[in-house]
Each structure stands twice: as C-alpha cells, then as structure tokens.
Amino acid sequence: MSLRTRLTLTILGVLTATVAAVLAVTDVAFAAQQQREQGEQLLRELERVANVVAAGEVGANLVTGSQATLRLQFVTSNGRVVIPAGEEAPLPLAGEPELLRDAPDLPGRWLVASTPWRLGSGVQAGTLRGAASLAGLDAARTNLRITLLAIGAAALVSAAALAILALRRSLAPLTDLARQASHVDPGDPRFATYRGPDDEVGEVARALNTVLDAIRARRSAERERLADVAHELAAPLTVVNAHLDELADRWQDAEDVAGSDVQRLRAAQAAADDLLYVSQDLLTLARGDLGERMHWEIVDLRDVAVEMQAAHPGMTVRVGGAREVTATDGGSSERSGSSVADDESESPADVRVVADGARVRQILRNLIRNAERAAGSDDGVALHVVPLGPAGAPDRVAIRVEDEGPGLSDVQREEIFERYHTRTGGTGLGLAVVQRLVERLGGDVSARAREGGTGATFEVILPSFLASLAQEDDELGEVERDERATDA
C-alpha cells in the first residue's frame, strides 16, 4: 500500500471519527436541552394551575395543552385521584421533573412532576401532578439526526476531497523525488534541482544530494586511482612482454637452448600477456565510466576471427557455415592459411559491423581467455561468427564463444557479468568489461549453458553493417523530409 493511500485512509478515518463525535455530542446535548426545557415548562404549567385553584378564578383553563401531550391530576393526601374523575392510578410523585418510560397509561417517554395542591383557605388538600409527553421532542430529535447526518456526510465528502487534493499537492515533491531517484545514473549519480517547499521532503532531497555528491566524488577518486594503477601496470608489462617476445624468437631456433626452456619462456610470455590484458581491463573500467569515445569504423569479423585463431592455435573457428582447418583436425600439422576457408557451395558470409575495432578485439580476447580458463586450454574452445537475419542481407551478427568447461548454473548465469564475479579464478573483470563495451557498441551479450550440460556459451550480438547503413539512410531521409516541410 502506497504512502498516499495510507495517509488518505488515515485522514478519512480521523475526519469520520471527528464528524461522528460531533454528531453524537450535538444529539446528546440537543436531547438534554429539550428535556430540560420541557421539564421547566411542565413545572410552570403546574404552578399556574395551582395558582388558579388557590385563587379560585372562575372560567380559568386548567389545562392549556392537548390531553395527548399533557396530563394533569388532582391527588388527595391519601393518594386518590379526584380530577379527572375515573382515573385510578395516580401519576408518580416527583418534586423535580423525572423521566418516565412506558407507564401503563402513558406509552412512550414522559416527564412527570408535582406541586402542592392548596385550597383558597390555604389548606393543602393534596398534590397537583402533571405529565408532559416527549413524543414531539423525539420526532424533532429524529429529524435533527437526519439533518445532522446529511450535513455530516456532505461535510465529510467535501473535507475528504479537499484533503485528497491537498495531500496530492503536498506529496507531489516526494513523488518527483522518487521519480528522479529511480532514474539516477549509477555512472554519474546526481539529482536534478529539487522543486518544492523547504520542508521535510526538502531535507530528504538535500540529504540525498549530499550522499550522491559524496558517492560521485568517491567514484571519481577510485576511477582516477584505478587508471593510475592500470597505467603503472601496463608500462612495465609492455617492456617485459617485448623482451619475452624477443627471447622467444631467439630461442625458437637456437640449438643450445633446451625445448623445455622454450616452453617455460612461452608460459612466461602468456602470463605476461594475461597481466597486460588485465591492466587493459582495469583501464577500460576506469575510462569507461568517464565516457571514453569510440572510434567507429567498418570491422570485418572474419579478419578479427583470423587474428584470434592466430593467437590461440588450438581454438576452432567458424564463420557462417565454414570452418577453418586446424592442426587438431588430423592429416596436417600446419594451418591452412591466414584466412578462414569458405564452403565452395556457399558465398562468403557478410559479417561486417560498424564498431570500434580495438574494442571488438578486446571483447573477443576477454571471452576467449574466460573460455580457456574454463576448458583448461584453447583446444576446448570454439569461436563462431554467424550472420543473423535474411540471407544475403543480415541485420545482426552473432559472435559465440563456446567452451568445454564445467558449465554455468542458473545463479552464475545471473551474476556472471558482475564486476569481480568469476567462475574460473581470475580477476572477475573481463566479463564486466565485455558487457560494458558491448552495450556501448549498441549490442547485447548473454551467457548460457551448452546443450548437454557440459560447457558454456557466451554470445555477443551486434548490428550488422547493412543494418547500420539502412538506419543511417532512414535518419537522413527523415532529416530531408523535415527540411522540405520547413521550406514548404
């Protein structure tokens, strides 16, 4: 239940209770006032009659009201009713007005009172007793209740409507604050200018801005520090890698160097390459948050696949429906050339994209390194570049990297692209970098377990060159149409 709903219900509850209390108090007060006035009127009537009898006025009316609403009895000292004749049960003796309910001869509510009955000589002959009906007052009270209920309901509806409008107006700044909070960019957390009164909501907005400013400053400092660390790592690693490459080239054909030494040197070279790539990932994470610009160009993923296979000789590479022959295919110990072979029955697949070539290569390096860690070597890794969409005019290109590792669980699939999360050791930065770069290239990246439960497949989908070209033509067409409409 929302805060607005809870506050609305609370206000309506308070208003309802207040109106009900006012109506109840008004009803009770009105009834008490009526009964008091009726009692006073009854006493005045009894005194008047008593005075008439004592003075012996001739032709005076003893009862001025209706018999149905006012009863009068002359009762002797021994309790016998003298007037009116024929009534046997005297009214109750009460000095002050008392309430009588449903007496045998008096149905409903009546007020009874009495006063001394004195003769003209001054002798007290008994008591003069009277009863006044409250039926008229009860009817008036019922009408009053109906009127009060109608007024209370109207007041409640009006007050509720005004309260809801006032509440909505008061909560509008809080709603706007929540909307802004839901659209905060994690890379650059900040709020727009708060628009609202200087109240508690304003204090919350200021507190949030203060916190976000501190987070932004902390993130900026961390990015700068991360960039410095990456730069400090990359510089010596580049030197180490160059020297290792030179030594590897020298020792490759040297007769006085043992083959095991060459293998150890190659392992050291691979480790240096791996550290250099980690430093590049760190630098990408640092500069990526800063919005480093992309260098857009037409990239043929066939050429990139050839480069990746040259760096990972045991990996199987397929482009479209073709597969490059590797040393593991049997029958040959050499590669079949520097390019991917195409099936003669099919034309070469168009796997061009508009992207940043360096970033595409970094994406593939990270995915292949992740697959090699999972599979144990590049022999258990396969790279597929597949055009998607209509034949001859694909609108997307899929890059799939498969491994024969332990696979992915449902939990790992949800968390695999989070920073510092890893399933195979390593730093847990490579896949986070992949996701960030793919998103900046306008593509999608996903991970899933391979069919059969062994290994995992990581898939990157990028818009094809033809789709990008068509989109650009559409945008240019819209611009031209807008210009023509403006000129017209």
C-alpha positions as CSV (number, residue, x, y, z in Angstrom):
1,M,0.0,0.0,0.0
2,S,1.4,3.4,-1.0
3,L,2.1,6.2,1.4
4,R,-0.5,8.3,-0.4
5,T,-3.2,5.6,0.2
6,R,-2.2,5.2,3.8
7,L,-2.3,8.9,4.5
8,T,-5.6,9.3,2.7
9,L,-7.2,6.5,4.7
10,T,-5.8,7.9,7.9
11,I,-7.2,11.4,7.1
12,L,-10.6,9.9,6.2
13,G,-10.6,7.9,9.4
14,V,-9.8,10.9,11.5
15,L,-12.4,13.0,9.7
16,T,-15.1,10.3,10.1
17,A,-14.3,9.9,13.8
18,T,-14.4,13.6,14.3
19,V,-17.7,14.1,12.4
20,A,-19.3,11.1,14.3
21,A,-18.2,12.5,17.6
22,V,-19.5,16.0,16.8
23,L,-22.9,14.5,15.7
24,A,-23.1,12.3,18.9
25,V,-22.3,15.2,21.2
26,T,-24.8,17.5,19.3
27,D,-27.5,14.9,19.5
28,V,-27.0,14.3,23.3
29,A,-26.8,18.0,24.0
30,F,-29.9,18.7,22.0
31,A,-31.8,16.0,23.7
32,A,-30.8,17.2,27.2
33,Q,-31.7,20.7,26.3
34,Q,-35.1,19.7,25.0
35,Q,-35.8,17.6,28.1
36,R,-34.7,20.4,30.4
37,E,-36.9,23.0,28.6
38,Q,-39.9,20.5,28.6
39,G,-39.4,20.0,32.4
40,E,-39.3,23.7,33.1
41,Q,-42.5,24.2,31.0
42,L,-44.2,21.4,32.9
43,L,-43.3,23.0,36.3
44,R,-44.6,26.3,35.1
45,E,-47.8,24.8,34.0
46,L,-48.3,23.0,37.4
47,E,-47.6,26.3,39.2
48,R,-50.1,28.1,37.0
49,V,-52.8,25.6,37.7
50,A,-52.0,25.5,41.4
51,N,-52.3,29.3,41.5
52,V,-55.6,29.2,39.6
53,V,-57.1,26.7,42.0
54,A,-55.8,28.6,45.1
55,A,-57.2,31.9,43.8
56,G,-60.5,30.4,42.8
57,E,-60.6,32.0,39.4
58,V,-63.8,31.4,37.6
59,G,-63.7,30.3,34.0
60,A,-59.9,29.8,34.0
61,N,-58.5,27.0,31.9
62,L,-56.7,24.3,34.0
63,V,-55.0,22.6,31.1
64,T,-53.9,24.7,28.1
65,G,-52.3,22.0,26.1
66,S,-53.7,18.9,24.4
67,Q,-54.6,15.9,26.5
68,A,-52.4,13.8,24.3
69,T,-49.3,15.7,25.3
70,L,-50.2,16.9,28.8
71,R,-51.8,15.1,31.7
72,L,-53.0,16.8,34.9
73,Q,-54.2,15.1,38.2
74,F,-55.5,16.3,41.5
75,V,-54.5,13.7,44.0
76,T,-55.6,13.8,47.6
77,S,-53.3,13.2,50.6
78,N,-54.3,9.6,50.7
79,G,-53.4,9.0,47.0
80,R,-56.8,9.1,45.4
81,V,-57.3,10.8,42.1
82,V,-60.0,13.4,42.3
83,I,-59.6,15.1,39.0
84,P,-60.1,13.9,36.3
85,A,-62.8,11.6,37.5
86,G,-62.4,7.9,36.6
87,E,-58.6,7.7,36.7
88,E,-57.5,5.3,39.4
89,A,-53.7,5.3,39.0
90,P,-52.1,8.5,40.2
91,L,-49.1,9.8,38.4
92,P,-45.8,9.3,40.2
93,L,-45.0,11.9,42.9
94,A,-41.9,13.9,41.9
95,G,-40.8,17.3,43.1
96,E,-38.5,17.8,40.1
97,P,-39.2,16.7,36.6
98,E,-38.4,13.0,36.2
99,L,-38.3,10.8,33.1
100,L,-41.0,8.1,32.9
101,R,-40.8,5.4,30.3
102,D,-43.8,3.2,29.0
103,A,-46.1,3.5,32.0
104,P,-49.4,1.6,31.8
105,D,-51.4,4.7,30.8
106,L,-48.5,6.7,29.4
107,P,-46.9,4.9,26.4
108,G,-43.6,6.3,25.3
109,R,-41.4,8.8,27.2
110,W,-43.0,11.3,29.6
111,L,-41.8,13.9,32.1
112,V,-43.6,13.8,35.4
113,A,-43.6,16.5,38.2
114,S,-45.8,17.6,41.1
115,T,-46.6,20.6,43.2
116,P,-48.7,21.1,46.4
117,W,-52.5,21.4,45.9
118,R,-53.8,24.2,48.2
119,L,-57.4,25.4,48.6
120,G,-58.4,29.0,48.7
121,S,-58.1,29.0,52.5
122,G,-54.5,27.9,52.3
123,V,-55.1,24.4,53.4
124,Q,-53.1,21.7,51.4
125,A,-55.6,19.2,50.1
126,G,-53.0,17.0,48.3
127,T,-50.8,17.3,45.3
128,L,-51.2,18.5,41.8
129,R,-49.4,16.1,39.5
130,G,-48.6,16.6,35.8
131,A,-47.1,14.6,32.9
132,A,-45.8,16.0,29.6
133,S,-45.2,13.8,26.6
134,L,-41.8,13.8,24.9
135,A,-43.1,12.3,21.6
136,G,-42.9,15.7,19.8
137,L,-39.4,16.2,21.1
138,D,-38.4,12.7,20.0
139,A,-39.7,13.4,16.5
140,A,-37.9,16.7,16.4
141,R,-34.8,14.8,17.6
142,T,-35.1,12.2,14.8
143,N,-35.4,15.0,12.2
144,L,-32.4,16.7,13.7
145,R,-30.4,13.4,13.5
146,I,-31.3,13.0,9.8
147,T,-30.3,16.6,9.2
148,L,-27.1,16.2,11.1
149,L,-26.2,13.0,9.3
150,A,-26.8,14.6,5.9
151,I,-24.8,17.7,6.9
152,G,-22.0,15.4,8.3
153,A,-21.9,13.2,5.2
154,A,-21.7,16.3,2.9
155,A,-19.0,17.8,5.2
156,L,-17.1,14.5,5.2
157,V,-17.2,14.2,1.4
158,S,-16.1,17.8,0.9
159,A,-13.4,17.5,3.5
160,A,-12.2,14.2,2.1
161,A,-12.0,15.7,-1.4
162,L,-10.1,18.7,-0.2
163,A,-7.8,16.6,1.9
164,I,-7.0,14.3,-1.0
165,L,-6.2,17.3,-3.2
166,A,-4.1,18.9,-0.5
167,L,-2.4,15.6,0.1
168,R,-1.6,15.0,-3.5
169,R,-0.2,18.5,-3.8
170,S,1.9,18.0,-0.6
171,L,3.2,14.7,-1.8
172,A,4.0,15.9,-5.4
173,P,7.6,16.9,-4.4
174,L,8.1,13.5,-2.8
175,T,6.7,11.7,-5.9
176,D,9.0,13.8,-8.1
177,L,11.9,12.9,-5.8
178,A,11.2,9.2,-6.1
179,R,11.0,9.5,-9.9
180,Q,14.4,11.2,-10.0
181,A,15.8,8.6,-7.7
182,S,14.6,5.8,-10.0
183,H,16.4,7.4,-12.9
184,V,19.7,8.1,-11.2
185,D,22.6,7.0,-13.5
186,P,25.0,4.7,-11.5
187,G,27.9,6.0,-13.5
188,D,27.1,9.6,-12.6
189,P,24.7,9.7,-9.7
190,R,23.1,13.1,-9.3
191,F,19.6,14.6,-8.8
192,A,18.1,17.4,-10.7
193,T,17.3,20.6,-8.9
194,Y,14.7,20.0,-6.1
195,R,11.4,21.8,-6.8
196,G,9.3,22.0,-3.7
197,P,8.8,23.7,-0.3
198,D,11.5,23.9,2.3
199,D,10.1,21.1,4.5
200,E,10.9,17.6,5.5
201,V,10.9,16.4,1.8
202,G,13.3,19.2,1.0
203,E,15.6,17.9,3.8
204,V,15.4,14.4,2.3
205,A,16.3,15.8,-1.1
206,R,19.3,17.7,0.3
207,A,20.4,14.7,2.2
208,L,20.2,12.5,-0.9
209,N,22.1,15.1,-2.9
210,T,24.8,15.2,-0.3
211,V,25.1,11.5,-0.3
212,L,25.2,11.3,-4.1
213,D,27.8,14.0,-4.3
214,A,30.0,12.1,-1.8
215,I,29.5,8.9,-3.9
216,R,30.3,10.7,-7.1
217,A,33.5,12.1,-5.6
218,R,34.5,8.7,-4.2
219,R,33.8,7.0,-7.6
220,S,35.8,9.7,-9.4
221,A,38.7,9.2,-7.0
222,E,38.5,5.5,-7.4
223,R,38.5,5.7,-11.2
224,E,41.5,8.0,-11.2
225,R,43.3,5.6,-8.9
226,L,42.3,2.7,-11.0
227,A,43.5,4.4,-14.1
228,D,46.8,5.2,-12.4
229,V,47.3,1.6,-11.3
230,A,46.4,0.2,-14.7
231,H,48.9,2.6,-16.3
232,E,51.6,1.7,-13.9
233,L,51.0,-2.0,-14.6
234,A,50.8,-1.6,-18.3
235,A,54.1,0.3,-18.8
236,P,56.5,-2.3,-17.2
237,L,54.4,-5.2,-18.5
238,T,54.7,-3.9,-22.1
239,V,58.5,-3.9,-21.7
240,V,58.6,-7.4,-20.1
241,N,56.3,-8.7,-22.9
242,A,58.6,-7.2,-25.6
243,H,61.7,-8.7,-24.1
244,L,60.0,-12.1,-23.8
245,D,58.9,-12.0,-27.4
246,E,62.4,-11.2,-28.5
247,L,63.9,-14.0,-26.4
248,A,61.3,-16.4,-27.6
249,D,62.2,-15.6,-31.2
250,R,65.9,-16.1,-30.5
251,W,65.4,-19.4,-28.6
252,Q,63.0,-20.9,-31.0
253,D,65.7,-21.9,-33.5
254,A,68.7,-21.9,-31.1
255,E,70.4,-25.3,-30.9
256,D,71.9,-24.7,-27.5
257,V,68.6,-24.0,-25.8
258,A,66.5,-26.9,-24.5
259,G,62.9,-27.3,-25.6
260,S,61.7,-27.2,-22.0
261,D,63.3,-23.8,-21.6
262,V,61.4,-22.5,-24.6
263,Q,58.2,-23.9,-23.2
264,R,58.8,-22.1,-19.9
265,L,59.6,-18.9,-21.8
266,R,56.3,-19.3,-23.7
267,A,54.4,-19.8,-20.5
268,A,56.0,-16.7,-19.0
269,Q,55.1,-14.8,-22.2
270,A,51.5,-16.0,-21.9
271,A,51.4,-14.9,-18.3
272,A,52.7,-11.5,-19.2
273,D,50.1,-11.2,-21.9
274,D,47.4,-12.1,-19.5
275,L,48.6,-9.5,-17.0
276,L,48.8,-6.9,-19.8
277,Y,45.2,-7.7,-20.7
278,V,44.1,-7.4,-17.1
279,S,45.7,-3.9,-17.0
280,Q,43.8,-3.0,-20.1
281,D,40.6,-4.2,-18.5
282,L,41.3,-2.0,-15.5
283,L,42.0,0.9,-17.7
284,T,38.8,0.3,-19.6
285,L,36.7,0.2,-16.4
286,A,38.3,3.4,-15.3
287,R,37.9,5.3,-18.6
288,G,34.6,3.6,-19.5
289,D,32.9,5.3,-16.6
290,L,34.4,8.6,-17.8
291,G,32.8,8.1,-21.2
292,E,35.8,7.4,-23.4
293,R,34.9,8.0,-27.1
294,M,34.6,5.1,-29.5
295,H,36.5,5.1,-32.9
296,W,33.8,3.9,-35.2
297,E,34.8,2.0,-38.3
298,I,33.7,-0.9,-40.5
299,V,35.1,-4.1,-38.9
300,D,35.1,-7.4,-40.8
301,L,34.7,-10.0,-38.1
302,R,36.2,-12.6,-40.4
303,D,39.6,-10.8,-40.1
304,V,39.2,-10.5,-36.4
305,A,38.4,-14.2,-36.1
306,V,41.6,-15.0,-38.1
307,E,43.6,-12.8,-35.6
308,M,42.1,-14.6,-32.7
309,Q,42.9,-18.0,-34.1
310,A,46.5,-17.0,-34.8
311,A,46.8,-16.1,-31.1
312,H,45.1,-19.3,-30.0
313,P,46.1,-22.1,-32.4
314,G,44.1,-24.9,-30.8
315,M,40.8,-23.0,-31.0
316,T,38.2,-24.0,-33.6
317,V,36.9,-21.0,-35.6
318,R,33.8,-21.0,-37.8
319,V,32.5,-18.1,-39.9
320,G,29.0,-18.6,-41.3
321,G,28.8,-22.2,-42.4
322,A,32.6,-22.6,-42.9
323,R,35.3,-23.8,-40.5
324,E,39.0,-23.1,-40.6
325,V,41.2,-26.2,-40.6
326,T,43.4,-26.5,-37.5
327,A,46.3,-28.8,-36.6
328,T,43.9,-30.8,-34.4
329,D,41.8,-31.8,-37.4
330,G,44.2,-34.6,-38.4
331,G,46.1,-35.2,-41.6
332,S,48.0,-31.9,-41.4
333,S,50.3,-30.3,-38.8
334,E,50.1,-26.9,-40.4
335,R,47.4,-24.3,-40.6
336,S,45.6,-23.9,-43.9
337,G,46.5,-20.3,-44.3
338,S,45.9,-16.9,-42.7
339,S,42.2,-16.6,-43.5
340,V,39.1,-18.6,-42.8
341,A,38.2,-21.0,-45.5
342,D,34.7,-20.8,-47.0
343,D,32.5,-23.6,-48.2
344,E,32.7,-23.7,-52.0
345,S,28.9,-24.3,-52.2
346,E,28.2,-21.1,-50.4
347,S,29.2,-17.5,-50.9
348,P,31.3,-15.9,-48.1
349,A,29.1,-14.7,-45.3
350,D,28.8,-10.9,-44.7
351,V,29.9,-10.5,-41.1
352,R,30.8,-6.8,-41.2
353,V,29.8,-4.5,-38.4
354,V,30.2,-0.8,-37.6
355,A,32.1,-0.7,-34.3
356,D,35.4,0.2,-32.7
357,G,37.8,-2.5,-34.0
358,A,40.1,-2.3,-30.9
359,R,37.1,-2.7,-28.6
360,V,35.8,-5.7,-30.6
361,R,39.2,-7.4,-30.3
362,Q,39.2,-6.7,-26.6
363,I,35.8,-8.2,-26.2
364,L,36.9,-11.4,-28.1
365,R,40.1,-11.7,-26.1
366,N,38.3,-11.5,-22.8
367,L,35.7,-14.1,-23.9
368,I,38.3,-16.4,-25.2
369,R,40.5,-16.1,-22.1
370,N,37.5,-16.8,-20.0
371,A,36.7,-19.9,-22.1
372,E,40.3,-21.1,-21.9
373,R,40.3,-20.9,-18.1
374,A,37.0,-22.9,-18.0
375,A,38.2,-25.5,-20.5
376,G,41.8,-25.7,-19.4
377,S,43.3,-25.0,-22.8
378,D,42.4,-23.5,-26.2
379,D,41.7,-26.9,-27.6
380,G,38.3,-26.9,-25.8
381,V,37.3,-23.5,-27.2
382,A,35.3,-22.7,-30.3
383,L,34.6,-19.3,-31.9
384,H,31.6,-19.0,-34.2
385,V,30.7,-15.8,-36.1
386,V,27.2,-16.2,-37.5
387,P,25.2,-13.7,-39.6
388,L,21.6,-13.4,-38.4
389,G,18.6,-12.3,-40.5
390,P,17.7,-12.5,-44.2
391,A,20.1,-14.5,-46.4
392,G,22.5,-12.1,-48.1
393,A,21.4,-9.1,-46.0
394,P,21.8,-9.9,-42.3
395,D,20.7,-7.3,-39.9
396,R,22.7,-8.7,-37.0
397,V,25.9,-10.7,-36.4
398,A,26.3,-13.1,-33.6
399,I,29.7,-14.0,-32.0
400,R,29.6,-17.2,-30.0
401,V,32.4,-18.4,-27.8
402,E,31.9,-22.0,-26.6
403,D,34.0,-23.9,-24.0
404,E,34.0,-27.4,-22.7
405,G,34.3,-26.4,-19.1
406,P,32.1,-27.1,-16.1
407,G,29.2,-25.1,-17.5
408,L,27.0,-22.4,-15.9
409,S,24.5,-22.7,-13.1
410,D,21.3,-20.5,-13.0
411,V,22.9,-18.4,-10.3
412,Q,26.1,-18.0,-12.2
413,R,24.2,-17.0,-15.3
414,E,22.6,-14.2,-13.5
415,E,25.8,-12.9,-11.9
416,I,28.5,-13.8,-14.4
417,F,28.8,-10.3,-15.8
418,E,29.0,-8.5,-12.5
419,R,32.3,-6.9,-11.6
420,Y,34.7,-9.2,-9.7
421,H,32.5,-12.2,-10.1
422,T,34.3,-15.2,-11.5
423,R,33.7,-18.9,-12.1
424,T,37.2,-19.9,-13.1
425,G,39.5,-17.8,-10.9
426,G,41.0,-14.7,-12.5
427,T,40.1,-11.1,-11.5
428,G,36.4,-11.2,-12.5
429,L,37.0,-8.0,-14.6
430,G,37.0,-9.4,-18.1
431,L,33.3,-10.2,-18.5
432,A,32.3,-7.0,-16.8
433,V,34.4,-5.2,-19.4
434,V,32.7,-7.2,-22.1
435,Q,29.2,-6.3,-21.0
436,R,30.1,-2.6,-20.8
437,L,31.8,-2.5,-24.2
438,V,29.0,-4.5,-25.9
439,E,26.4,-2.1,-24.6
440,R,28.4,0.9,-25.8
441,L,28.6,-0.7,-29.2
442,G,24.8,-1.0,-29.3
443,G,24.7,-4.8,-28.9
444,D,23.7,-7.4,-26.4
445,V,25.6,-10.1,-24.6
446,S,24.3,-13.2,-22.8
447,A,25.6,-16.4,-21.3
448,R,24.0,-19.9,-21.2
449,A,24.9,-23.5,-20.5
450,R,25.6,-25.6,-23.6
451,E,23.2,-28.3,-24.6
452,G,24.0,-31.5,-22.8
453,G,25.1,-29.7,-19.6
454,T,28.8,-29.5,-20.5
455,G,30.4,-26.2,-21.0
456,A,29.0,-22.7,-21.6
457,T,28.3,-20.4,-24.5
458,F,28.8,-16.7,-24.4
459,E,27.0,-14.8,-27.2
460,V,27.5,-11.2,-28.4
461,I,25.0,-9.8,-30.9
462,L,25.9,-6.6,-32.8
463,P,24.0,-4.7,-35.5
464,S,25.4,-5.6,-38.9
465,F,27.0,-3.1,-41.3
466,L,24.0,-3.4,-43.7
467,A,21.5,-2.7,-40.8
468,S,23.6,0.3,-39.6
469,L,23.7,1.6,-43.2
470,A,19.9,1.2,-43.6
471,Q,19.3,3.0,-40.3
472,E,21.6,5.9,-41.4
473,D,19.7,6.2,-44.6
474,D,16.4,6.3,-42.7
475,E,17.7,9.0,-40.5
476,L,19.0,11.0,-43.4
477,G,15.6,10.6,-45.1
478,E,13.8,11.9,-42.0
479,V,16.1,14.9,-41.9
480,E,15.5,15.6,-45.6
481,R,11.7,15.3,-45.1
482,D,11.9,17.7,-42.1
483,E,13.9,20.2,-44.2
484,R,11.4,20.0,-47.0
485,A,8.5,20.5,-44.6
486,T,10.3,23.5,-43.1
487,D,11.0,25.0,-46.6
488,A,7.4,24.4,-47.6
